[in-house]
Amino acid sequence: MRQFHYRSELRLPQSRDKLFQFFGDAFNLEAITPSSLRFKVLTPAPIRIAAGTRIRYRLRIHGIPCSWESEITAWEPPSRFIDEQRRGPYRLWRHEHRFEEKENGTRCLDEVAYAVPGGSLINWLFVRRELEKIFRFRREKLQQLFGAPAESVI
C-alpha cells in the first residue's frame, strides 16, 4: 500500500488553548469544511473527546455519499491530537494536529498520512487536489474566525 503525505501550516494570532478548544469540538469541523462536501457530524452531542473516542460523519466526495468514522488515537491538550479513519473512503488516514505557542500567536500544523484505492494515479488525478482545496478553505475560514494571521505558511 503506497502512502502519501500532506502538510499544512498556519499561524494565527490566538492562544494555543483557545485554538485547541475550538478543534476539540467535533461540530466545529462542519464550519471549516467546504459546503460542497456536505459534511455532517452524525455522532450525537455532546461528544466528549479523549483517546479512544469514535466519531461518525457523513459527507459527499465528488457527489457520492460516503460514511466516515474516525477514532481519536492521541489526545494531549493543548499540544496535539491525532484522528485516524476506522471506516471510510481511504485505505489509510492518519491526521495529526499540532499547536505550538509562538510569539503573538499559535502555529497550527496539520500532517496527514493517507493511502487511497487506485494508488498514485487516483491520488494524482483526484485526491491530492481535493485535499489541497479542503485545507486552503480551512486556512481561509480559520483566518476569518480568528483574525488576520500574524504569519501564514502554506
C-alpha positions as CSV (number, residue, x, y, z in Angstrom):
1,M,0.0,0.0,0.0
2,R,1.5,3.3,-1.1
3,Q,1.3,6.1,1.4
4,F,1.1,9.8,0.6
5,H,1.7,12.7,2.9
6,Y,0.2,16.2,3.1
7,R,1.3,19.0,5.4
8,S,-0.3,22.4,6.1
9,E,0.8,25.2,8.4
10,L,-0.9,28.3,9.6
11,R,0.0,30.9,12.2
12,L,-3.0,32.5,14.0
13,P,-2.9,35.4,16.4
14,Q,-4.7,33.5,19.2
15,S,-3.6,31.4,22.2
16,R,-2.9,27.8,21.8
17,D,-5.6,27.0,24.4
18,K,-8.3,28.8,22.5
19,L,-7.4,27.1,19.2
20,F,-7.2,23.7,20.8
21,Q,-10.6,24.2,22.4
22,F,-12.1,25.1,19.0
23,F,-10.7,21.9,17.4
24,G,-11.7,19.9,20.4
25,D,-15.3,20.4,19.5
26,A,-16.0,17.9,16.6
27,F,-19.0,20.0,15.5
28,N,-16.7,22.9,14.5
29,L,-15.5,20.7,11.6
30,E,-18.7,21.5,9.8
31,A,-17.8,25.2,9.8
32,I,-14.3,24.7,8.4
33,T,-15.1,22.2,5.7
34,P,-16.3,23.3,2.2
35,S,-20.0,23.2,1.9
36,S,-19.7,21.2,-1.4
37,L,-18.7,18.2,0.8
38,R,-22.0,18.4,2.7
39,F,-20.0,17.4,5.8
40,K,-22.2,16.4,8.8
41,V,-21.3,15.0,12.2
42,L,-23.6,12.1,13.0
43,T,-22.5,11.2,16.5
44,P,-25.0,12.8,18.9
45,A,-23.9,15.8,21.1
46,P,-22.3,16.1,23.5
47,I,-19.1,14.4,22.3
48,R,-16.5,14.0,25.0
49,I,-13.2,13.9,23.2
50,A,-10.4,11.7,24.6
51,A,-8.1,9.0,23.3
52,G,-10.4,6.2,22.1
53,T,-13.4,8.4,21.2
54,R,-15.0,7.5,17.9
55,I,-16.9,10.0,15.8
56,R,-19.2,9.3,12.8
57,Y,-19.6,11.6,9.9
58,R,-21.4,11.8,6.6
59,L,-20.1,13.6,3.5
60,R,-20.1,13.6,-0.2
61,I,-17.0,13.1,-2.3
62,H,-17.4,14.2,-5.9
63,G,-21.2,14.0,-5.2
64,I,-21.1,10.4,-3.9
65,P,-22.5,9.9,-0.4
66,C,-19.9,8.5,2.0
67,S,-19.8,7.4,5.6
68,W,-16.7,8.1,7.8
69,E,-15.8,7.0,11.3
70,S,-12.6,8.3,13.0
71,E,-11.0,7.4,16.3
72,I,-9.0,9.9,18.4
73,T,-5.8,7.9,19.0
74,A,-3.9,10.6,20.8
75,W,-5.3,13.5,22.9
76,E,-2.8,15.8,24.5
77,P,-4.3,19.2,25.3
78,P,-3.3,21.8,24.4
79,S,-0.5,20.5,22.2
80,R,-1.8,17.9,19.8
81,F,-4.2,15.2,18.9
82,I,-4.5,12.5,16.2
83,D,-7.5,11.2,14.4
84,E,-7.4,8.0,12.4
85,Q,-10.1,6.7,10.0
86,R,-11.6,3.5,11.1
87,R,-14.2,3.3,8.3
88,G,-14.4,5.5,5.2
89,P,-13.1,6.2,1.7
90,Y,-9.4,5.9,2.4
91,R,-7.3,2.8,2.8
92,L,-5.4,4.7,5.5
93,W,-6.0,8.2,7.0
94,R,-3.9,9.4,10.0
95,H,-4.2,13.2,10.7
96,E,-2.0,14.8,13.4
97,H,-3.0,18.3,14.6
98,R,-0.3,20.2,16.5
99,F,-0.5,23.5,18.2
100,E,2.7,25.4,19.1
101,E,2.7,28.6,21.1
102,K,4.7,31.3,19.3
103,E,5.3,35.0,19.8
104,N,2.0,36.7,19.0
105,G,0.0,33.6,18.4
106,T,0.0,29.9,17.7
107,R,1.4,27.8,14.9
108,C,-1.2,25.2,13.7
109,L,0.3,22.2,11.9
110,D,-1.6,19.5,10.1
111,E,0.2,16.4,9.0
112,V,-1.7,13.7,7.1
113,A,-0.6,10.3,6.1
114,Y,-3.0,8.6,3.7
115,A,-3.5,5.8,1.2
116,V,-6.2,5.6,-1.5
117,P,-7.6,2.8,-3.6
118,G,-6.0,3.1,-7.0
119,G,-2.7,4.3,-5.6
120,S,-0.7,7.0,-7.3
121,L,-2.9,7.6,-10.3
122,I,-6.1,8.2,-8.3
123,N,-4.1,10.4,-5.8
124,W,-2.7,12.4,-8.7
125,L,-6.0,12.7,-10.6
126,F,-8.4,13.4,-7.7
127,V,-7.3,13.1,-4.1
128,R,-4.3,15.4,-3.7
129,R,-6.1,18.3,-5.5
130,E,-9.1,17.8,-3.3
131,L,-7.0,17.8,-0.1
132,E,-5.3,21.0,-1.2
133,K,-8.7,22.6,-1.8
134,I,-10.1,21.5,1.5
135,F,-7.1,22.7,3.5
136,R,-7.0,26.0,1.6
137,F,-10.6,26.5,2.5
138,R,-9.8,25.6,6.1
139,R,-7.0,28.1,6.3
140,E,-9.2,30.9,4.9
141,K,-12.0,30.0,7.3
142,L,-9.7,29.9,10.3
143,Q,-8.3,33.3,9.4
144,Q,-11.8,34.7,9.2
145,L,-12.8,33.2,12.5
146,F,-9.7,34.0,14.5
147,G,-8.4,37.2,12.8
148,A,-5.9,38.0,10.2
149,P,-2.8,35.8,10.7
150,A,0.3,37.1,12.2
151,E,2.1,35.0,9.6
152,S,0.8,32.3,7.3
153,V,2.9,29.4,6.0
154,I,1.5,27.5,3.0
